[in-house]
Amino acid sequence: MPGIQSRKAFAMDAHSDTSESSGFSAMALAYIARSAEDVPRVLAKAAALGAEYRRRLNGLYMATFFGAGAVGSAAGGWAFAHGGWALASAIGLTLPIAALLYFATERAPCGEPASVTR
């Protein structure tokens, strides 16, 4: 579930200068925990990484996001050029349905009860 914080609250959470003139801005990558008991473990792992690795992971995330957007744009252009709106719309409808089917049939990881809700 997405959350929105003010610039000042986000800067305070990051232990950064909270003055409006500091130019602090940020984006967060959210990890959705499967249970409340999982949250402290995930936070401890993130804190243990250190700032250098967090910056590298953020860069990897941004590069992946950009690359996937470029591939999606190219695929959309190809679909429209070869099949018009019908093919572009069919692909646009098929991919989310495939993702939904994958999500609906996903098995619980080893050692985790199958009754865990998402």
PyMOL commands that set and color helices and strands:
alter all, ss='L'
color gray80, all
select helices_A, chain A and resi 7-13+20-22+38-49+51-105
alter helices_A, ss='H'
color red, helices_A
deselect
rebuild
show_as cartoon
